[in-house]
C-alpha cells in the first residue's frame, strides 16, 4: 500500500521504448457472465464485453515515443509519480517523491520534452517533517494543484500547493488540520470540479499508534492493523480553507478503508472507488482481506451512496499488498472504468470493470495482464473515445524484472490488442518502483505515461521516465 518508509529504499530499473508501431489482435473469446440483480454485498453486474474484437475487425496499434528521464537533475532516489494533463494547453504535469521532497516537472508540448524539475514548497522536510504520496490535478482555468502528505510534530495531514503559471512556480495555498492529535494519515487524492471547486480524499485514522505495518525490503508498506478510513474534504477558495472532514467509507473509525481516488463528473457529481478491508478483532482492528468498492455523491460530498462491491467473485486483496490499488476513469459517454488487482494462493491478477449507470452496477471483471504470477501488478486506467479504455500496469511478470505495459479495451468488442511493453528494458525487482505511475490522455488517442525506474548503469539510482503513446483504432 502506501505507508511512508524512513527512506525510499531501493527502486526499480525500467528502460523505456523507442518509437515503434504495433498492430495486435486478441485471442479467442471467453464466455459471457451471468447477469442478475443484487445488493451492495452481492451487486448486479452488467454484461461483460466479448473478449475478442477480431470478428468485427477493430484493432489497436501503438506508436511509442522515445522516453525521457525527467528527473535526471534530481540527486537521490525518485519514485511514485502521479500525472495530470491540461489538453487546452497541450500540457503534461508529473509529481513524484524525490528532489529532496516532492518533485515536479512539466511539459508544454504534449510530453515531447519536460522542463527542469523543481521541488514543491513545503515538501523539503523542514522542522523534521516527512513528505510522501503526491497527487495532482488541473482546474478549468489552468491552475495546477499538487497535494502531498506531511507528518510534522505528531500530526499527519495533506498540504496543497498551487501554480498559476503552468508549473513555472508554486506556492503553498493551504493545509488540512487533523481533528485528532497524534493521528494517522496516508495517500491523498485531489480533483477539480467544473466550477473550480477542489475535492480531496485521504486515508485517516484517529490514532497513529493503532496502525501497524508490514514493510517488505523492495516495496512500500502494507497495513496489518489499525483504524483506516477513507475521508473527504472540499475547498471553494482555491485550497486555502477546507470543509470539515466527512467519511466516505461507512463504519468510522474502523471502516478498514484506504486509497480512494475521486472523479468529478461534468454535472459536479462525485465518483469514488476505494479499497475496503474486512476488520476483525476490534480491539486491535486486524485487517484481513479487501474488496474494491464504488460510491457516489450528487450533493457535493455531503452524502454518499451505499458502497457497491465491484467484482465480488474476482477474489480479494491481501493485507501484505504494498502498492496503491484501485484506479478510476470517466469516459466521454459517461462510462466509468475501474482497475485493481487481487491476490490468491501464489497468484496476482489484474482486473478491469466498467459501469454504464454511474456506478450502481458493474460489469463482470475482465482479466487485464495475461499472466497471474505472484508479483505486483500496479494498475491504472484512462478513458479514450466512447466505449474505449486504456489500461496500463507496472509489473515484474517477466523474469528480467519490472516493465511498463499498456492494452486497449472496448466495452462492445473486448480487448483490441495484446499487451504492449512501453518500457524498453526491465527494472531490478530489488529496487522499489513506487506505489503508482503516471497515466493520462491528452486526446482520445494520445497517451502519456511516466514511471519510476533505476536505469543501468546506475541500477540503484531511481529516476522518473516519461513516454508518449499514439493509439490508432482501426
C-alpha positions as CSV (number, residue, x, y, z in Angstrom):
1,X,0.0,0.0,0.0
2,X,1.4,3.3,0.9
3,X,2.6,3.8,4.4
4,X,5.7,6.0,4.4
5,X,9.1,4.4,4.9
6,X,12.0,6.0,6.7
7,X,13.8,6.2,3.3
8,X,12.8,5.5,-0.2
9,X,14.9,2.3,-0.1
10,X,15.6,0.6,-3.3
11,X,13.9,1.3,-6.6
12,X,13.4,-0.5,-10.0
13,X,15.1,-0.5,-13.3
14,X,12.7,0.1,-16.3
15,X,14.0,1.3,-19.5
16,X,11.8,3.0,-22.0
17,X,10.8,2.2,-25.5
18,X,11.9,3.9,-28.7
19,X,9.3,4.7,-31.3
20,X,7.6,1.5,-32.6
21,X,4.2,0.7,-34.0
22,X,2.4,-2.5,-33.2
23,X,-0.9,-3.8,-34.6
24,X,-2.2,-6.6,-32.4
25,X,-5.4,-8.5,-32.1
26,X,-6.7,-10.6,-29.2
27,X,-7.1,-14.3,-28.7
28,X,-10.2,-16.4,-28.5
29,X,-13.3,-15.0,-26.8
30,X,-14.2,-16.0,-23.3
31,X,-17.7,-16.9,-22.1
32,X,-20.0,-14.0,-21.0
33,X,-21.1,-13.7,-17.4
34,X,-24.5,-14.4,-15.9
35,X,-26.4,-11.2,-15.2
36,X,-28.7,-10.7,-12.2
37,X,-29.9,-8.4,-9.5
38,X,-28.2,-7.9,-6.2
39,X,-27.3,-5.7,-3.2
40,X,-24.1,-3.9,-2.2
41,X,-22.8,-7.2,-0.9
42,X,-23.7,-9.1,-4.0
43,X,-24.4,-6.5,-6.7
44,X,-25.9,-6.9,-10.0
45,X,-23.5,-7.0,-12.9
46,X,-23.7,-5.6,-16.4
47,X,-22.9,-7.8,-19.3
48,X,-19.1,-8.0,-19.9
49,X,-17.9,-7.3,-23.4
50,X,-16.9,-10.2,-25.6
51,X,-13.2,-10.9,-25.1
52,X,-12.2,-10.6,-28.8
53,X,-12.5,-7.7,-31.2
54,X,-11.2,-9.8,-34.1
55,X,-14.6,-10.7,-35.5
56,X,-15.5,-7.1,-36.0
57,X,-12.1,-6.3,-37.3
58,X,-11.3,-3.5,-34.8
59,X,-7.7,-3.4,-33.5
60,X,-5.5,-1.1,-31.6
61,X,-1.9,-0.2,-32.7
62,X,0.6,1.9,-30.9
63,X,3.3,4.4,-31.7
64,X,5.5,4.6,-28.6
65,X,7.7,7.7,-28.4
66,X,11.3,7.8,-27.1
67,X,11.1,8.2,-23.4
68,X,12.8,10.9,-21.4
69,X,14.4,11.0,-18.0
70,X,12.5,13.9,-16.5
71,X,14.2,13.7,-13.0
72,X,17.8,13.5,-14.1
73,X,18.8,16.7,-12.3
74,X,17.4,15.5,-9.0
75,X,20.0,13.7,-6.9
76,X,19.0,10.7,-4.9
77,X,16.0,8.5,-5.4
78,X,12.9,9.4,-7.4
79,X,9.8,7.3,-7.4
80,X,6.0,7.1,-7.3
81,X,5.0,9.5,-10.0
82,X,1.4,10.8,-10.4
83,X,0.3,12.7,-13.5
84,X,-2.3,15.2,-14.8
85,X,-2.8,16.9,-18.1
86,X,-4.3,20.1,-19.4
87,X,-5.4,19.4,-23.0
88,X,-6.2,23.1,-23.6
89,X,-2.5,23.9,-23.1
90,X,-1.1,20.7,-24.5
91,X,0.5,20.3,-21.1
92,X,1.6,17.3,-19.0
93,X,2.5,17.6,-15.3
94,X,4.2,15.0,-13.2
95,X,4.8,14.9,-9.4
96,X,6.8,12.3,-7.5
97,X,8.7,11.5,-4.3
98,X,12.1,12.9,-4.9
99,X,14.1,16.1,-5.5
100,X,14.7,16.1,-1.7
101,X,10.9,16.3,-1.1
102,X,8.1,16.2,-3.7
103,X,9.4,16.8,-7.3
104,X,7.5,18.4,-10.2
105,X,8.2,18.5,-13.9
106,X,6.0,20.0,-16.6
107,X,5.8,19.7,-20.4
108,X,4.1,22.3,-22.5
109,X,4.5,20.4,-25.8
110,X,2.4,17.3,-25.2
111,X,5.1,15.4,-23.4
112,X,7.7,15.7,-26.1
113,X,10.1,17.5,-23.7
114,X,9.9,18.4,-20.0
115,X,11.3,21.4,-18.1
116,X,13.9,21.2,-15.3
117,X,12.2,19.7,-12.3
118,X,11.6,21.8,-9.1
119,X,10.8,20.9,-5.5
120,X,7.4,21.8,-4.3
121,X,7.3,24.3,-1.4
122,X,6.5,22.8,2.0
123,X,7.9,19.4,1.0
124,X,11.5,19.5,1.8
125,X,11.3,18.1,5.4
126,X,11.5,21.4,7.3
127,X,11.5,21.0,11.1
128,X,11.8,17.3,10.9
129,X,8.7,16.8,8.6
130,X,8.3,13.8,6.3
131,X,6.6,14.1,3.0
132,X,5.2,11.4,0.6
133,X,2.2,10.3,-1.6
134,X,1.8,13.3,-4.0
135,X,-1.3,13.9,-6.1
136,X,-2.1,16.4,-8.8
137,X,-5.0,18.0,-10.8
138,X,-5.7,20.9,-13.1
139,X,-8.6,23.2,-12.6
140,X,-10.7,24.5,-15.6
141,X,-8.8,27.9,-15.5
142,X,-5.4,26.1,-15.9
143,X,-4.3,26.4,-12.2
144,X,-2.3,23.3,-11.1
145,X,-3.0,21.9,-7.7
146,X,-0.5,19.5,-6.1
147,X,-1.2,17.8,-2.8
148,X,1.1,15.6,-0.7
149,X,1.2,14.1,2.8
150,X,3.2,15.6,5.6
151,X,4.0,14.3,9.1
152,X,5.1,17.1,11.5
153,X,5.1,17.4,15.3
154,X,2.9,14.3,15.7
155,X,0.3,15.3,13.2
156,X,-0.2,13.8,9.7
157,X,-2.1,15.8,7.1
158,X,-2.3,16.9,3.4
159,X,-0.6,20.1,2.1
160,X,-1.8,21.8,-1.1
161,X,0.4,23.8,-3.4
162,X,-0.8,25.7,-6.5
163,X,0.7,27.1,-9.7
164,X,-0.9,29.7,-11.9
165,X,2.0,29.8,-14.5
166,X,1.9,26.3,-16.0
167,X,4.2,24.9,-13.3
168,X,7.0,27.5,-13.5
169,X,6.5,28.2,-9.8
170,X,4.3,27.0,-6.9
171,X,3.2,28.4,-3.6
172,X,1.6,26.7,-0.7
173,X,-2.1,27.7,-0.5
174,X,-3.4,25.6,2.4
175,X,-3.1,22.5,4.6
176,X,-5.6,20.3,6.5
177,X,-5.7,20.4,10.3
178,X,-6.5,16.9,11.5
179,X,-9.2,16.7,14.1
180,X,-7.2,14.4,16.4
181,X,-3.7,14.8,17.9
182,X,-1.2,12.1,17.0
183,X,-3.4,10.9,14.1
184,X,-2.6,8.6,11.3
185,X,-2.9,9.7,7.6
186,X,-1.9,8.5,4.2
187,X,-2.5,8.6,0.4
188,X,-4.2,11.8,-0.7
189,X,-6.1,12.3,-4.0
190,X,-7.2,15.6,-5.4
191,X,-9.6,16.6,-8.2
192,X,-11.0,19.9,-9.5
193,X,-14.7,20.4,-10.5
194,X,-16.1,22.2,-13.5
195,X,-16.7,25.3,-11.2
196,X,-13.2,25.2,-9.8
197,X,-14.1,23.6,-6.5
198,X,-11.4,21.3,-5.2
199,X,-12.2,17.8,-3.8
200,X,-9.8,15.9,-1.7
201,X,-9.8,12.3,-0.3
202,X,-7.3,10.8,2.0
203,X,-6.8,7.9,4.4
204,X,-7.4,8.8,8.0
205,X,-7.2,7.2,11.5
206,X,-7.6,9.0,14.8
207,X,-4.6,7.2,16.3
208,X,-1.3,6.6,14.7
209,X,-0.4,4.2,17.5
210,X,-3.2,1.8,16.4
211,X,-1.7,1.3,12.9
212,X,0.9,-1.4,12.4
213,X,2.7,-2.0,9.2
214,X,4.4,-4.8,7.2
215,X,7.2,-3.4,5.0
216,X,9.0,-5.7,2.5
217,X,12.6,-4.8,1.6
218,X,11.8,-3.9,-2.0
219,X,8.4,-2.3,-1.6
220,X,6.4,0.2,0.3
221,X,4.4,-0.8,3.5
222,X,1.1,-2.6,4.0
223,X,-1.2,-2.2,7.0
224,X,-1.7,-5.1,9.4
225,X,-3.9,-3.4,11.9
226,X,-5.4,0.0,12.6
227,X,-8.3,2.4,12.2
228,X,-8.3,3.0,8.5
229,X,-10.9,5.2,6.8
230,X,-11.5,7.0,3.5
231,X,-12.4,10.6,4.3
232,X,-13.4,13.6,2.2
233,X,-13.0,17.4,2.2
234,X,-13.9,20.3,-0.1
235,X,-12.5,23.7,-0.8
236,X,-14.3,26.5,-2.7
237,X,-11.5,29.1,-2.3
238,X,-8.6,27.6,-4.2
239,X,-7.4,25.3,-1.4
240,X,-7.0,28.0,1.3
241,X,-9.7,26.6,3.6
242,X,-11.4,23.2,3.6
243,X,-14.6,21.8,4.9
244,X,-14.8,19.7,8.0
245,X,-13.8,16.1,7.4
246,X,-16.6,13.6,6.5
247,X,-16.4,9.9,6.0
248,X,-16.8,8.2,2.6
249,X,-16.5,4.6,4.0
250,X,-19.1,3.5,6.5
251,X,-18.1,2.3,9.9
252,X,-15.8,5.1,11.1
253,X,-13.5,5.0,13.0
254,X,-12.6,1.4,11.9
255,X,-14.1,1.0,8.4
256,X,-10.9,-0.7,7.1
257,X,-10.9,1.6,4.0
258,X,-8.0,3.3,2.2
259,X,-6.9,4.5,-1.2
260,X,-9.9,6.4,-2.6
261,X,-9.3,8.1,-5.9
262,X,-12.0,10.7,-6.8
263,X,-13.6,11.8,-10.1
264,X,-15.7,14.9,-10.7
265,X,-18.3,14.5,-13.5
266,X,-19.4,17.4,-15.7
267,X,-22.5,18.0,-13.6
268,X,-20.5,18.0,-10.4
269,X,-21.4,14.5,-9.2
270,X,-18.5,12.7,-7.5
271,X,-17.4,9.2,-8.0
272,X,-15.0,7.3,-5.7
273,X,-13.6,3.8,-5.6
274,X,-11.8,2.6,-2.5
275,X,-10.2,-0.4,-1.1
276,X,-12.1,-1.8,1.8
277,X,-10.6,-4.3,4.2
278,X,-12.5,-6.7,6.4
279,X,-11.8,-5.7,10.0
280,X,-11.6,-8.4,12.7
281,X,-10.7,-8.3,16.4
282,X,-12.0,-4.8,17.0
283,X,-9.6,-4.1,19.9
284,X,-6.7,-4.4,17.5
285,X,-8.6,-3.8,14.3
286,X,-6.8,-6.6,12.4
287,X,-7.1,-6.3,8.6
288,X,-7.7,-9.4,6.7
289,X,-8.8,-9.3,3.0
290,X,-10.2,-6.4,0.9
291,X,-12.5,-5.7,-2.0
292,X,-12.9,-2.8,-4.3
293,X,-16.0,-0.6,-3.5
294,X,-17.7,2.2,-5.5
295,X,-19.7,5.0,-4.1
296,X,-21.2,8.3,-5.5
297,X,-22.3,11.7,-4.2
298,X,-24.7,14.0,-6.0
299,X,-24.6,16.8,-3.3
300,X,-21.0,17.8,-3.3
301,X,-19.9,15.1,-0.9
302,X,-22.5,15.8,1.8
303,X,-23.8,12.2,1.4
304,X,-22.6,9.1,-0.3
305,X,-24.5,6.1,-1.8
306,X,-24.2,2.7,-0.1
307,X,-20.9,1.2,-1.4
308,X,-21.2,-1.3,-4.2
309,X,-18.7,-4.1,-4.2
310,X,-17.0,-4.3,-7.6
311,X,-16.1,-7.7,-9.0
312,X,-17.1,-9.7,-5.9
313,X,-16.2,-13.0,-7.5
314,X,-12.8,-11.9,-8.7
315,X,-11.0,-12.6,-5.5
316,X,-9.6,-10.4,-2.7
317,X,-6.6,-8.2,-1.9
318,X,-4.5,-9.4,1.0
319,X,-3.1,-7.4,3.9
320,X,0.5,-7.5,2.5
321,X,-0.2,-5.7,-0.8
322,X,2.1,-2.7,-0.5
323,X,1.2,-0.8,-3.7
324,X,-1.7,1.6,-4.2
325,X,-4.7,-0.4,-5.5
326,X,-7.7,0.9,-7.3
327,X,-8.0,3.5,-10.1
328,X,-11.0,5.0,-11.9
329,X,-11.7,6.9,-15.1
330,X,-14.7,8.5,-16.7
331,X,-15.4,8.2,-20.5
332,X,-17.0,10.9,-22.6
333,X,-20.2,8.8,-22.8
334,X,-20.4,8.6,-19.0
335,X,-19.0,5.1,-18.7
336,X,-17.0,4.6,-15.5
337,X,-14.0,2.3,-15.5
338,X,-12.1,0.9,-12.6
339,X,-9.0,-1.3,-12.3
340,X,-7.5,-3.3,-9.4
341,X,-5.6,-6.5,-8.7
342,X,-6.3,-9.4,-6.4
343,X,-4.0,-11.9,-4.7
344,X,-4.7,-15.6,-4.4
345,X,-2.6,-18.6,-3.4
346,X,0.7,-17.6,-5.1
347,X,-1.1,-15.6,-7.7
348,X,-1.8,-11.9,-8.5
349,X,-4.4,-11.0,-11.1
350,X,-5.2,-7.6,-12.6
351,X,-8.8,-6.7,-13.4
352,X,-10.9,-4.1,-15.3
353,X,-14.7,-3.5,-14.8
354,X,-17.0,-0.8,-16.1
355,X,-20.3,0.8,-15.2
356,X,-22.8,2.5,-17.5
357,X,-25.1,3.6,-14.7
358,X,-22.9,5.9,-12.6
359,X,-21.5,3.0,-10.5
360,X,-24.8,1.4,-9.4
361,X,-23.9,-1.8,-11.2
362,X,-20.6,-3.0,-12.7
363,X,-19.7,-5.4,-15.5
364,X,-18.2,-8.8,-14.6
365,X,-14.4,-8.2,-14.2
366,X,-12.2,-8.9,-17.2
367,X,-8.6,-10.0,-16.7
368,X,-6.1,-7.4,-18.0
369,X,-2.5,-8.8,-17.8
370,X,-2.3,-12.2,-19.4
371,X,-0.3,-13.6,-16.5
372,X,-1.3,-14.3,-12.9
373,X,2.1,-14.6,-11.5
374,X,2.6,-13.8,-7.8
375,X,4.2,-10.3,-8.4
376,X,2.8,-6.8,-8.1
377,X,0.5,-5.6,-10.9
378,X,0.2,-1.9,-10.3
379,X,-2.9,-1.0,-12.3
380,X,-4.2,2.3,-13.8
381,X,-7.0,3.1,-16.3
382,X,-7.6,6.0,-18.6
383,X,-10.7,6.6,-20.8
384,X,-10.4,7.1,-24.6
385,X,-13.2,7.5,-27.1
386,X,-16.7,6.4,-26.1
387,X,-16.6,2.8,-25.0
388,X,-12.8,2.6,-25.1
389,X,-10.5,2.3,-22.1
390,X,-6.7,2.1,-21.9
391,X,-5.3,0.1,-19.1
392,X,-1.7,0.4,-18.0
393,X,0.2,-1.6,-15.5
394,X,3.7,-1.8,-14.0
395,X,4.7,-5.4,-13.1
396,X,7.7,-7.7,-12.7
397,X,6.0,-10.6,-14.5
398,X,8.9,-11.0,-16.8
399,X,11.8,-12.8,-15.2
400,X,14.1,-10.0,-16.3
401,X,12.2,-7.5,-14.0
402,X,9.8,-4.6,-13.9
403,X,8.3,-3.2,-17.1
404,X,5.5,-0.8,-18.0
405,X,2.7,-2.2,-20.2
406,X,-0.4,-1.0,-22.0
407,X,-3.6,-2.5,-23.5
408,X,-6.8,-1.2,-25.1
409,X,-10.3,-2.4,-24.2
410,X,-13.7,-1.9,-25.9
411,X,-16.9,-2.4,-24.0
412,X,-18.6,-3.9,-27.1
413,X,-15.7,-5.9,-28.5
414,X,-13.3,-6.8,-25.7
415,X,-9.5,-6.4,-26.0
416,X,-8.3,-4.7,-29.1
417,X,-4.7,-5.7,-28.7
418,X,-2.4,-7.9,-26.8
419,X,-0.3,-6.2,-24.1
420,X,2.4,-3.9,-25.5
421,X,5.5,-3.0,-23.5
422,X,6.0,0.7,-23.2
423,X,9.4,0.5,-21.4
424,X,12.2,-0.9,-23.4
425,X,14.2,-2.7,-20.7
426,X,13.5,-4.3,-17.3
427,X,13.9,-3.0,-13.8
428,X,15.6,-4.8,-11.0
429,X,13.0,-6.2,-8.6
430,X,15.3,-5.3,-5.7
431,X,14.6,-1.6,-6.4
432,X,11.3,-0.1,-5.3
433,X,9.3,1.2,-8.3
434,X,7.0,3.4,-6.3
435,X,3.4,2.6,-5.5
436,X,2.0,4.3,-8.6
437,X,2.8,5.5,-12.1
438,X,1.5,8.4,-14.2
439,X,-1.1,7.7,-16.9
440,X,-3.1,10.3,-18.8
441,X,-4.9,11.0,-22.1
442,X,-4.1,14.3,-23.8
443,X,-6.5,13.4,-26.6
444,X,-8.7,10.4,-27.0
445,X,-5.9,8.7,-28.9
446,X,-2.7,10.3,-27.5
447,X,-1.5,9.0,-24.1
448,X,1.4,9.9,-21.8
449,X,2.9,7.5,-19.2
450,X,5.5,8.1,-16.6
451,X,7.1,5.6,-14.1
452,X,9.9,5.2,-11.7
453,X,12.9,3.2,-12.9
454,X,16.5,2.6,-11.8
455,X,18.3,2.5,-15.2
456,X,21.6,0.8,-15.9
457,X,24.4,1.5,-15.5
458,X,23.3,3.2,-12.2
459,X,20.8,0.5,-11.4
460,X,20.5,1.6,-7.7
461,X,19.5,5.2,-8.7
462,X,15.9,5.6,-9.5
463,X,14.6,8.2,-11.9
464,X,11.3,9.2,-13.5
465,X,10.8,8.3,-17.1
466,X,8.0,9.6,-19.4
467,X,6.9,8.4,-22.9
468,X,4.1,9.4,-25.2
469,X,2.0,6.7,-27.0
470,X,-0.2,7.4,-30.0
471,X,-3.0,4.9,-30.4
472,X,-4.6,4.0,-33.8
473,X,-8.0,2.3,-33.7
474,X,-8.9,0.7,-37.0
